[in-house]
Amino acid sequence: MFPFKFWYSSYCGEEPVSRKTRLQRKLRFLKTMRDDLETKLAGLNAAISNVEQQLSQEDVTQA
C-alpha cells in the first residue's frame, strides 16, 4: 500500500534526485493515499447506509 521506494528512491543507492523531483513524487504519493482513503470511506458510507436502510425497513415491518 505504501510505495516508499517510489518516494525515497534517493536513499536506496540510486542516483540523487532534485528537490523538485522529490516533492513531485511526494505529492503523487500523497494523492494516491488520499484517493485510496476516499475509496475506503465511500465503501464505509455505503455499508452504513445499507445497515440504516435495513433497520428502518425492520421498524416499518414490525410496526
C-alpha positions, 0 to 999 in steps of 0.5 A: 500500500505504501510505495516508499521506494517510489518516494525515497528512491534517493536513499536506496543507492540510486542516483540523487534526485532534485528537490523538485523531483522529490516533492513531485513524487511526494505529492503523487504519493500523497494523492494516491493515499488520499484517493485510496482513503476516499475509496475506503470511506465511500465503501464505509458510507455505503455499508452504513447506509445499507445497515440504516436502510435495513433497520428502518425497513425492520421498524416499518415491518414490525410496526 
